[in-house]
Amino acid sequence: MSLSESDVQILRHIANYCKEIIDTIKVFGNDENTFCESFIYRNAVSMPILQIGELANHLSEEFIAEHNEIPWRAIVGMRNRFAHGYQVMDVSEIWHTATQDILMLEKYCTRILERE
């Protein structure tokens, strides 16, 4: 299946936000305690996660159906929790997303883009 130009652009932006998170972790260090204690670190990671969720919400239904190994709806759901109730966000969940899920998502998007 060939991707629409819109999906290609969205995937490029998602991959770039993933790289921002990866680079931020390199700058601040891969330490959950530092992440929990520094609002600057948390905000620097949380905003790109929110943006990834916003972008994922605009992927075509065809793309989502074809690439269902990524939990796109959960990504959008995390964005919604950020946007509508950040004060109740679980910092450990954000850390897990940033350190476990983002690298995989970046590689996935990059792989798809390289095929296009």
C-alpha positions, 0 to 999 in steps of 0.5 A: 500500500502506498502512503498518502502524502499527508501520512508521509508528512505526519510520519516525518513529524512523528519521527522528528519528535521522537528524535527530540525526545531521544536527544533530550534524554541524552542531554539530561541523562537516562535517569528516572529520578532526575526526570521525576525531580526536574520539571524542565526535563519532564516538560521537554519530554512531555511536549513532544509526546503530546505532539506525537499524539496530536499527529497520530490523530490525523493519520488516515484510517487506511494507514492505521488499519494497515499499520495496526502493530502500533497502538495509534489509539493509545498514543492519541489517548495519552495526548488527550490525558496530557491536554486535558488533565496533566496534573494527574499524569503518572510520571513513571508512565511518561518515563516508560513511554519516553525510554521504552516506546519512543525509540521503537516508534522512531525506528518504525516510522523511519523504516516506513518512510525509507520504503516510500 
